[in-house]
Amino acid sequence: MLHYAWQLYGRWCRWSSPFIHLLTLTVLTFGMLAPLICHRLLYSYFYLRRWHLNPMSQEFLRQNQEEGQAALHYFEKLQIPNISKASDSETFRPLLLVTIITVQRRNEFHYVLQVASRFHHLLQQCGTNCQSHRVLVCNVEPDPSRHQDFKLLSSFFPIVSRDRTGDDPDPRVNHFEKEKQDYIFCLEQSLLAYNPEYVLLVEDDAVPEEEIFPVLQHLFLARFSKPYLRDALYFKLYHPERLQQYVNPEPMRILEWLGLGMFLGPVLNYMYSWAAGRQSLNWPIILFFAAYSMALSELVGRHYLLELRRLAPALYNVVPVTECCTPAMLFSAPSARRALGYLKGLQCRQGFAKDIALYSLLRAKGENAYVVEPNLVRHVGMYSSVRLNDNPKLL
C-alpha cells in the first residue's frame, strides 16, 4: 500500500508543475499540519491561547506545588552533613560558587527548596568534576526568622542573612531598589565568604536544568579561553522563552534566521528534486524553500529549535546579551567587582529594575555581556516577590 502511494506521489510530482507542488505544500503546512500539530505548543504562533492557557497554567501550578512538596521531603530525609562551614570557606577557594538569593514566598510551593534540592542532587551526580563547586544560600528577607525554608536549608548549606529587623524602612527605597540592594549584598557576601573564581547568582525560583554543570565546565575550559568572553561583565543563563523568537530587536537572531534558510533551502530543494525527478539545482525553488523553512521555524517557535542544542555542551550558543531578566547570572570574580561598583551608583525604580540597570551599563561603561542558549535554568516562580499577581498565567 505504501509503495503504491509513493508511486502515485511520484507520478503526480512528474506530471504537475513546481508551482502547483509548492503551493500545495504551503497550504498543507501552514493551513493544516502546523496548526494541528502545534496548537498546544506554548511558545508557538499556532498556540491556541483561549483554549489551553488557563488549564495549562493551573496544571503547571499543581505540578509545581507537588515538586515543592517533593523538595521538602528530599531535605527531611537527607542526613545532615557534619562539616565545619567556617573552616571550609577559609581553606578552600572554589572554582564556582552557586549563590541562591531567597526571600519568603508562598509556603506551599517551597521555591527555594526546589532550587536547592536540584543543585544538591546535580552536584552529587556530577561527582569529581564538581568537587570545586560550592552552594551558598543568601537570605534577604527583612526578618530572617520568618523564612521557614531557609531555616531548613541552614542545616545543609553555608548561609548568610541580611538582617534588617530593627531598621526603620527608608521611604526612598522602593521594591525595585530594595531588590537591587539585596542583589548587591548577596554578590558581595559571595566574594567575601569564599573568594571564588566564578559566582553563579541564582534567584530562588530558577530551577537548574540537568546539564547545567557539564555546560558550565565546557564554558570554563573551552569558551572562556577567548578574551572577549573571559572579560565579559556577566553571562545570562536564562531568557524568557516567549522572547526567544527570531523576529526580535536582536540582530544576531536575524543572522541566525537567514543562516537557517540558507542551509535548509538547498537541502529541501535537493529532496524535492529527487522526489519529482527534476533538475537538482533551481534557484527560484531554493529561495522558496529558504523562505518556507524560515517562516515555519518562526511560526513553530525558535525555542523548540534551540532545544536540539541540549544534545551536547559544545552545541550551546553564546551570543550577545538581551535586556530582560536575571534568574541566573554568571560572573567572574573581577567582573563581579566591576558590576558591584556600577550598581552602587544606580538607583532602581519602576521601569528601571536591576536587569535593565545591568543592561544599561554595557553601553555606558563600554562592557560586553552574553547569554547562553538554550536556558540552563527553568523559571518556576509564577508568584513574584516584587509584582503582586493573584491569578498568574504561563504567558
N, C-alpha and C positions, 0 to 999 in steps of 0.2 A: 504493500500500500504506500509506504513512504517513498519507495523507488519510483512508483508510478506518479506520485505527486511531484517529485523532484523533476521527472521528465516533462510533465506539464508546465512546471515553472520555467524550465529551460527553454521550452518551445515558445512560451509567452514572451520571455526575455528577448529571443531572437526575432520574433515577428513584430513586436511593438517598438515604438521609438523611445530613445532615452528620456525624452520629455515626459512621456506617459509613466515610465518607470519611476522617475524621481518625484513626480507629482503624487503618484500613488504612495510611495514610501513616506513622503512628507505628511500626507493626510492620515495614513495609518499610524505613524509615530506620534504626531502631536495632537491628533484628534481622537485617537482611540487608546493605543497601547500605553503611552506615557501617563495620561490621566488615570487609567485603570490601575496601573502598577504603583504609581507614586502618590496616590491621594491620601495615604496615611504617613508619608514622609514629612516630618515636622518642618524641615528646612528646605522644602521644595516649593516651587511656584505652583505646583499642582496640588499642594496640600489643601484639603477641604476644611478650612478653619471652623466654619459654622457647624460642621458635623462632628469633628473629632477633638477640638481644642479643650472643651470643658471636661469630657470624660477622660482624656489623656492626662490633663492636669490633676484631676482627682486621683487617678491611678498612680501618678508619679508621687503625690503626697503620701498616699497609703503605703507605697513601696518604700519610700524614704523613711517613713516612721518605723517600718519593720527593720530597715537597715540600722536605724538609730538604736533600737532595742537589741539587735544583734551585736552592735558595738559595745553596748553597756554590758551584756553578758560576756563578751570577749575579755574585758578587763576584770570583771568579777571572778572569772575562772582562772585568770592569769596569775601565776605565782609572783609575788612582789620580789623584785631583784634586791640582792644585798650588795649594794655598791655605795661608794662614797662619791657623791656628786661633786663636792668641792675639790677633792684631790684630782678627780678626773679632769676637771676644767683647768687645773693648774699645771698638769704634767703632759697634756696631750693637745696638740693643735690639729683639729680635724680638717680634712680637705673640704668637706661640705657640712654646714650646719643648717638643718631644716628648722626654722623658727615658725611655730604656729601661733598666730595672733588670734586671741579669743576674747569674747565678751559674752555675758549671759544672754542667751536667746530662749526661744520656746523650748521648754524642757523635754517635750515628748519626742523631739527629733534628734536630740543629742548630736548636734552637728560636729562639735569638736571631737567627740568620741569616735565618730565615723572617720574623720580625717586622721586622728592619732592612731587608731587601731589599724587603719590601712597602711600607714607609714611603718608602724611596728612590724606588721606582717611582711611587708615587702623587704624591709631590712633583714629580717630573719631569713627570708627566701633568697636574698641576694648573696648572703654568706660572706666569704673572704673579700669579694670585690667591693663590699660596702663597709669594711671594718674601719675605714677612716671617716665615716659619716656619723653624725650625732643629731638628736632631736631636742629642741628646747621649746617649752610651752610658755608663751608670754600672755599674762592675764591683764587686760586693760579695763576691766570692769571697775568703776569708781570705788565700789566697796567689794574687794576681792572675796570676802567671806560669803557673798551671795551666790557665787558661781560654784554650784554643786559639782558639775562635771570636772571642773578644774581641780577641785579637792581630790577627786578620784585619780586624776592623772598625775598628781604630785607624788604618788607612790611609785610611779614607773618612769618618769622623765624628770630631768632638771627643769626647774621652773623659775620664773621671775614675775613679779606683780608691780603694777603701777598703782600704788595705794594713795587714793585721794579722799579718804573717808572724812577727814576733818577739814578739808579745804572748802572755802566759800566759792561757789560757782562764779566764774567770770562772765558777766553778761555779754562781753565782746566775743566770746568763744562759741561759735555755732557748731552744729553737728559735724559739718564738713571740716572745720578747723580742728575740732577735737579728734576726728578720725586721722587727720594728718599728724597731729601731735602724738597720738598713740603709735602710729607707724614709725615715726622718728624714734620714739622711746624703745620700741622693740628692736629696731635695727641697731641702735646704739648699744643696747644691752647684749645683743648677739656678738658684736665685735668685742666688747669688754669681757664677756664671760669666757669666750673660747678663742678669740683672735683667729677665726677660720680663714681659709683661703677663699671660700665662697659661702655666701649666705643665700639660702632659698627662703624667702619670706612668703608664707602661705597663710591665707585667711582661713578661718575655721569652718568654712563651708565649701572648700575646694578639695575634693577627694582625689588622691593621686591615681593615675592610670597604672596598669600592670607594668608597663615598660618604662616608667619614668627613670629609674636608676640606670638601666643599660643605655638609654638615650643620653642622660647627663654624663655618663662615663665616656661615651663617644665624643660628646662636645668637649669635655676636658682634655682628652688625649689627642683628638684629631682636629676638630674645628677651631679650637682656641689657639692653635699654633699660628693662625693668621692674625697679625697685629690689629687689623681693623675690627675683628671680633673680640679679641682678647681685651682691647681697651674700651669696649662699649660701656655706656653708662649702666645699662641693665638689659636683661632678656626677659620678655614676657613668655610665660608658658601657657597662657590661656587668652583666647579672644572669642567673644560670643559667636556661636555657630550661625546665628541669624545675620551676622555682619561679615560673613566669610565669602559672599558671592563675588563673582568676577566683576559685575557692574557695581563698582565702588570707587571712591576717590583715589585709592592706592594705585599708582601707575604700574608697579611691579606685577599686579594681578592681571592687568591688561596685556602685558608682555607674555605672561604665562598662558593666558587665554589664547592669544594669537599663536603661540608655540604649539598648543594642543591642536589647533586647527591645521597648522602646517604639517604636523605629524600624522593626524588621522585622515586628512584629506587624501593624500596619495595611497594610504593603506586601504581605505574604503573604496577608492577608485579601482585599485587592483582587484579587490574582491568582487566588485560589481562587474568589471570587465571579464573576469574569469567565469562568473555565473552566466553572463549574457553572451559570451563568445565574441567579444568585440575588441577593438584596438585597446591595448593596455594603458596608453598614456593619452589623456584627453583633458586639456587644461580647464575648459568650462565645467566638466564633471568634477575635476579635482577641487575647483573653487566651490562648487555646490556642496561637496561632502565636507569641506573645511567649515563652511558656514553652518551646515547641518549639525556637525559634531559640536561646534561652539555653542549653538543655540540649545542643543539637547543637554550639554553639560551645565549650562547656566540654569536652565529651567528645572532640571532634576535636582541640582544643588551641588555646588563646588565642595561643600562639606563632605559629601559622600565619596567624592573622588579622593579627597585628602586622606580618608581612612585607609586607602590602599598603601599609604606610606608607612603604616604601622608594621609592615612585613619585616622591616629591618631598621635598626637605628641609623644606618648610613643614608636611608631614604628620606629622613626627616628634613623638612625645609627650614632654612634660616633666612628670613627676609626682613627688610626694613620695617620698623615697628609701626603699629597703628595706635590710634589715640586711646580707645576705651579700655578701662577695667584693669584691676590689679589683684585678682585672686591668687596668682602665683608669680613672683618676680625673683629672678636670679641676679645677684650682684657679686662681683668680685670684691675683695676687701678694699682695694684702692677706689673702685667706683662707688662702693657703699659710702665711703667717707666723703667723696665728692657730692653724692646725692644728698647726704645729710646736711652739708653746708649750704647747698642750693635750697633745699626745702625749708630750712630755718628762716630763710629770707623771704618766703612767700606766705601770704595769708589766703587760706581757702575759704570758700563761700559757696552758696548755691550756684550751680553753673560753672564752678571752678573747683571741683573736688580734686583729691590727691592724684588721681590718674591723669586728669587734664593738666594739673600742675607739673607733673613729671614730664609729660609730653611737651609742654611749653618750654621746658628747659633745653630741649635739644637744639632748637634754633637759637635761643637766647645765649646759650653757653658754647655753641659750636660742638655739641656732643652727638654721638650716634647711639642708637639702640635698635634692638631686633626682636622679632617674635618667632617662636618655634612652632612649626605646623606639622602635623595636627596637634591639638591640645594635649598637654601632658597632665592636666587635671580636669575633673568634672565639677562644674559649679552646681551644687545641690541645694543651696540656700534660697528657697523661694520666699522666705520671710526675712527681709532685710533688717539689720540693726539700725540703719540710718533712715531709710524711707519706709514709712508705715504702709502696709498693704494687707487688708484683712481677707482679700479674695484673690490670691496670686494666680497667675497663669504662666504656662510654659513659654509663651511668646509675649 
